[in-house]
Amino acid sequence: MMSDDLFDTIVSLSKQRGFIVQSSEIYGGLSATYDYGPMGVELKRNVKEKWWQSMVYQNDDIVGLDAAIMMHPKTWDASGHTEAFNDPLIDDKTSGNRYRADELIEDYIRDLREEGEEEHAEEVHERLVEALNAGDDMNDALHAIVMDEEIPAPESGAFDWTNVRQFNLMFETKMGPVDGQTVFLRPETAQGIFVNFQNAREPARLHVPFGIAQMGKAFRNEIVARQFVFRMREFEQMEMQYFVKPGNELDWYETWKERRMAWHESLGIDASNLRFHEHEQLSHYANAAVDIQYDFPIGWKELEGIHSRTDYDLSRHEEYSGKKMSYYDPWEEERYTPYVVETSTGLDRTLFMLLCDAYYEEEVKGDTRSVLRFHPEVAPIRAGIFPLVDKEGLPKIARDIEDDLNQHFNVRYDDRGSMGKRYRRQDEAGTPFCITVDFDTLDDQTVTVRDRDTMEQDRVAIDQLATYIFDHTRNWEA
């Protein structure tokens, strides 16, 4: 399936099957905001649980945190967000549309490569890298590329641009009823971890190296928010900050690179669709940075960032707050400010990846069968339960099975429509197992279990269903 076709199919299926829908849709929607429906919220919950299991429960040196969305404004002064959390903005004077200048140039480079102009594309790419590292001259350097290459506006096709200027991405609001204090909706969850460095470490009696993990909402007033849930103004992050002794950070950086790639593959993702992408421009706080990218229908895009943040954050918060953010090492008998290795995953992007990677079509008896081949551990529904007919006590048996299996997994009873339609509904929801209660069940207390991926069927005793599903989940292969 072509990339554009797959993108449109995923968006359509997401709405049809209750994964993701436009927010406030009855009022025409709100740009770049989405709601998770019944299937989407279960998929999200399963991914979050799998991340938390792998990050916190399976590591005795990592603890969890849930920090507030609104923080003291000095937090963002210390972190550098107030001054430097900007994107380069350029306006098309003809349409009034706004764009990120760097992404406008990146799209132009991609188009050149698709047209076979590799040498020209590489020249523009080198200029872009130089511009992004030009400091105070970045705006002028980006504008020069747009003008020299005569890059037109994507929508209007016009070539009538404003100068490039910096646009701060933080959402500002007021706290308090009268002349309230200016506060910001957090643009990342990381700072909540840094300001709680001692509050989390001391009660848990943690010693370096150790980590603090957090999941939560973040907000960025993106210049261009588009491409479904890939880039939104309200989104969810899964982050872990790992505190290490200075000098050891790059070893831990490599360790967490490999661990995080392995985690994404454990979701059932095709490894050929994942890659590392080294940063050509480092953030002000980093001495090493890499992205885990996925080959989305919109191209190779960032899924997760792994950064070696040095001691920038803790040192800055110590400077601005006047509170000690250092650590005394009892074994080395020295005090130092730990360095930080960060893993930062976009939850919404992870769900988008799962939908894209799991989608599959095949011809079955002249019809197209659409399937979401999720790993059973993340599938919104683990099993569908169907009575063959609505009589002879079959619905009662099916309901009893539902009650029993719901103690272990999320299962769904369905008695509407033909068996074929029930199977198709569950295939499109990504349900790995479908259980049918039929007339033979009345005689031998067995049911038919149908596998989503192979469509093969097994006869299984009712009292062995949970074990059967556990075993097949454990042994599942993409």
N, C-alpha and C positions, 0 to 999 in steps of 0.2 A: 504494500500500500504506500502511495506517495505521502511525503511528509505533511503537505497541506491537507490531504484527505484524512490522514490519521488524526491531525489536530482537530479538525471539524468533527470527526466521528467521536473522539473522546469528549469534547464539549457537549455534543448532543446526547451521548450515552450517559454522561454524568448527570444531566438534568432528568432524562427519562427514567433512570433507575435510582434516583434520589441520592446521588453522591454529592454533587456540588451544583448550586443554583445561584443566579444573580441575586445579590442582596436587594431588598426593597423592590422586588420586581414589579409588584402591582402599581408602583408609582413611577415606573420607567427605569428602575434600577439606579444605583449610585456607582459612579465610575470606579473600577478596580476594587470593588468590594464584593465578597462572595460569602454565602452561607453554606454550611455542610448539612445535608439532609440525613435521613435515617441510615442509609448505607455509608455515607461519608463520615458521619460521626463515629460509627463503629470501626471503620478502617483507620481513622485517626487515632482512636483510643488504643487499638491494637499496636500500631506503630509506636506510639508513645510508651506503652507498656514494655514493648520489646527493647526500646532504647534505654529505658530506666533499668530494666533487668540487666542489660549488658554493661551499663555504665556504673550503676550504683550497687545493685545487689551482688554482682559478680566480682566486685573489687572492694576489698575491705579497707582500702585507702582513699575511697571517694565517698563523700556524703552529699545529701541533697539540700536544696534551699528553695524558698519561694519568696522572692523579694517583691516589694510594692512596685506598681507601674509608675507612679509619680514619686520623684525623689527630690531632695533638696537641690535647688538650682546650682549650688556650688559644685555638685557632683559633675555637672556637664562642663563647668569652667575647668575643673581639674582634668577631666578626661580629654579635653580639647574639642569637644563637640560644639560648644558655643561659638568658637572661633573658626573651626576648620571642617565641620561636618557638612561639606558643600559638594554640589555637582555643577559642572560647567553647563550653563543654560544659553541656548541660542533660539531666537524667534524667527519664524517665517513671517515677514511683514505682510505678505499677500493674504494668507489664511488666518494669521494670528496664532497658529499652532506653535507649541514650544517643544524643543527637543534637547536631549543631552548631546552636546557637541561631540564628545568622544564616541558615543554609540552611533551617531550619524556617520562618522568617519569609519567606524568598524563595519557597519553595514555596507558602506561603499567599497571597502576592501574585500568583503565577502563576495560582492557582486563582480568585482574585477576577477577574482579567482574563478568564479563560476563561468566567466566568459573566456577563460584561458589566458588572461593577461597576468601571469604569475609574477613576472619581473616588475611590472608596474605596481602590482599589489604589494610586493615586498618593499619597494621604495616608499610607498605611502605608509606602510606599517612602521618602518624605521622612523619616519618623521613623527608618527603618532607617539611612539615610545619616547622620543626626545621631548615632545611637547608635554607629555604627562609628567616628565621629570624636570620641567623647566621652572618650577617654583613660581615666583611672582609673575613670570612671563608666560605662564601656561595659557591663559585666556587668549593672548595675542597669537601664540603659536598655533593653537587649535583653529582660531579664526582664519589664519593664513592658509592652513591646509584646505579648509572648506572653500575659500575663495580661489586658491590656485587650481584646485581640482574641479572647480565649478560644479560642486555637488548640489543638485536640486532638492527642494523640499519633497519628501516622500508623497504627501497627499496632493498638494497643489501643482507640483512640478515646477514651481517658480524658483528663480535664483535671486532672491531679494532678502538678504539676511541682516539681522541686527549684529552688533558686536557680541562676543561671548562674555558672560558675566557669571559670578558665583552665586548659587542659590542654596540657602541653608535648608536642610531637609527635616528639621525638627518641628513637630507640632507644638504650638504654644497655647496655653490656656491660663486661667486665673483661679487661684485657690482662696476661698473666703468670700463672704457676702458683699462687702463694700470695699472698693479699691483693693481687691485681693492681690496677693503676691503672685508674680509671674512664675509659672512652673511649666514643665515640658512633659509630654508623654514620652516615655523612654524610647529611644531609637534602637536600642539593643538591650539584651538582658545581662550582658557581661558586667556592667558597672555595679549592678546589685550584688554580684558576687564579690567584687573587689572591695567595696566599702564594708562588707560583712566578713572580710578575711579573718579577723581575730574572733568575731562572734561565732563563726562556724568552727574554727580550729580549736579554740580553747575548751569548750564543753565536750567535744568529741575526742580530745586528747590526741590530736593528730600531729605527726611529725613529717617534715619534708623528706621525701616527696609525697604529696597528697593532692587530691582534687576536690572541687566543689561543682556539683551539677545542678542545672536549673532548666526548666521548660516554662515558656510563657510568651505572652503577646508583646510585640514591639510595633512601633509606628514610624513610618517615614513618609514625608510629603513628596513622593517621587515626582520628578518632572514629567516623565512618561511612564505611567503604570498601565501595563497591557499584557497580552499573551496569557490570558486566562489567569490561573492562580500563580503563575511563575513570578510575576512582579506585582505586588499589591501594596497599598498604603497601610493596611492593617494585616499583620502576618504573625506567625508563631515560630519561635526558635527553640532549638534544643542545644544547649551549650554546656561545655565543661571546661573549667579553667584548672590546669594542673600546675601546682607550685613546686619548683625544683631549685636545687642549689645552682647558683651562677657557675657556668662552665659545663654543666651537664645538660643544658637546655636543648642542644641540637641532637643529642642522642635520644632524648625523650621525644623530640619532634619527629624523628624518624620512626620511633616506636608507635606513636599515635597515628602517624600516616598509615602504617600498615594495618593497625587495628581497625581504623575507621573504614578503610576500603573493604576489609573482610566483613565488617558489619553490614555494609550495603549489599554485598554479595549474599549474605545470609538471609536477606529478604526475598531471595529468589530472583534477583536481577541478573540478566545476562551480562557476564563479565566483559564481553566485547563492547558493551555500551557504556562502560565506565573507564575513566582515565584520570591520571594526575595532570594538572596544568600549573606549571611554575609561574609565579607572578613576575611580570616585567617591571612593575612599579611597586615598591614596598610602601606600606602605610608608615606614618611617622613613628609608630610604636614598635615596629617589627624588625627583626634581623633575619627572618626567613618566613616564607609564606607559600602555600600551595593550595590549589582548589582540587576537590574531587568533582569532576564534571560528568554529566550524563548526556548522551546523544538524544536530546529531545527532538520532536518534530520541527522545532524552531532552531535546531542546530545544537552544537556542543555548548552547554551552559553550566554555570556553577550550581552545585548541589550542596556542597559543604566546604568551608574554609578551615584549614589547619594553619595556625600562626604561632611563631615564636615571638612573644610580645615583650621580651626582656623584662626589666623591672619598671618599665615606664608607668604603668597604672598605679601600682602600690606606692611608688616614689611620689607621684603627683598628688595622690590623695593624702599622703603624709604631709606634703608641703602645704596643701590648701586647708587641711583640717587641723593640723598641729598635733595629730594623734600618731603614735608609733605604729607603723605597718611593717616593722622588721620582725625577724624570727631569730630566736636564740637556739643554736644547734647544740644539744647536750653532748653529742658524741664528738663533734669537731671542736667544741668549746669556743664557738665564735658566733657573733651576731651578724646577720646580713639580711638584705631585702631580697626575697626569692624572685627568681625569674618565672615567667608564666608561659606554658604551652597551651594554646586554646584550640578546642574543636567546636565549630559553630555550624550547626545543621539547620537548614530551612525546612520546617515540617511540611508546609504547604507544597514546596517543591518536591519533597520526598513522596508525597501522595500523588502528585502529578506524574512523577517518574513511575510509580507503581502502576497507575492506570495505563500509561503508554506502553510499558514493558510487558504487562500482562495481556494486553488486548490481542486477540487472535481470531481469524476467520477461516472457516473451511466449508467446503461443499459436502452436504450430507443428503443423499437421496434427492438431489436437484434443488435443495434449499441451502441458503447461507446460514451457517451456525456461527453466532458471535459469542465469544467466550472471554472472560477475564480470568486468566490462569494465575491467580494470586497464590502465594505460599499459603497453605492452610492456616498457619499461625497468625497471619494478618487479615485473612478473608473476613469480611463483615459478618457473614453467617457461616458457621462451620458445617451445618447440615440442614437440608430441607427435609421435612417429614410429610409424606403424602399417604392418605388412605386411598386405596384404589377406587372405591366407590363409597357413597355416603349412606351405607346401610350395613346390616349383618354385624354390627359392633365394631367395624374396622375403625371408624373415627375415634371411638373410646380408646382402643389400643394405641392409635397414633398419638393421641393426647397424653396418654400415660408415658409413652416413650419421650415425648417432648418434655414433660415435667422432669423425667429422670436425667436426660442429657443436658438440660439447662443448668444442672448443678455443676457441669464441667465446661460447657461451651455455650455460645449463643446459637441456638437453633430456631428454625422457623416452620410452623405448621402451615400447610397450604392445601386446600381442597377445592380450589376454583379452577375450572377449565379442564381440558384434556390433559393426560399425562405428558404429552409432547409439549404443550404450552407451559406446563409447570416446570419441566426440565429447562426449557429455553429461558424462562424468567430467572431461574437460579444460575444458569450458565452466565447470563449477562450481569448478574450480581457478584459473580466470582465464587459461588458456593461450591466447595470441593466434593461434597458427598450429598447424595439424595437417597433417602430411605423410603421405600414403598411398603406399606402394609397391605397384603392381599389375602385371598381366601386360604392360601396354604398356611398363612400365619395362624389361622384358627386351629389348624391341626398340629403343627410342629413348633410353634412359637419362634419361627424364624422370619426374617424380612429380607427384601432385596436391597442391596446397597450399590448404587451406581456411581462410578468414578467420573468426575467432571471432565478430566483431560482425555482419558481413553474411551470413555463411555462403556467400559466393561462393567459387568455386574457380578457381585458375589452374594451368596446366600449366607446370612449371619444370624446367629441366635440373638434374641433380644437382649439377654443378660450379658452378651459379649460385645454389644455395640460400642460402649465407651472405650473398651480396650482396643477394639478394631480401629476406631478413629484416632486414638492416641498413637497407635503403632504406625498407621499410614501417614499421619502427620509427621512423625519423627523421621520416617524413611522417604519423605517426598523429595523428588528431584524435578527441577525445572525442565 
